[in-house]
Amino acid sequence: MLVIGTKAPEFAAPDQAGKIHKLSDYAGKWVLLYFYPKDFTSGCTTEACGIRDNYEGFKKIDAIVLGVSTDSVESHAGFAKEHSLPFPILSDPEKKIVSDYEANGIMTKRISYLIDPAGQIAKTYDNVKPSEHAAQILTDLAQLKK
């Protein structure tokens, strides 16, 4: 995992609609960058839907949510549509972002990073429980923003 306090690596990748997102687009905002192994699998669906169900909480505190996996834009489009996901899911088939954020393995690791408004790693999550992750992030964001 990347070390807390270090600069988060820049990235550029398309979301489920083909729109390119860069970390620098969100300078000055808190960003949840979460990595997951595969669209349409049980744990990944549970995690994504948990974030969806808590999305208003992220919006209320002006935090950006970005999911990342190595699935295609087309796969992400179907996944986002089927589960009404209101946030971008970035496609990283070349595993550049996955590698830069140390989420690589046999499959993409289920890890997350909170990136602060200055672009620094503020918190890392390497033992993500899909059903609890969104609530945990919101609790931590509330503490970090104090």
Secondary structure, DSSP 8 states (H G I E B T S, - for coil): ---TTSB----EEE-TTS-EEEGGGGTTSEEEEEE-S-TTSHHHHHHHHHHHHTHHHHHHTTEEEEEEESS-HHHHHHHHHHTT--S-EEE-TT-HHHHHTT--SSS----EEEE-TTSBEEEEESS--TTTHHHHHHHHHHHHT-
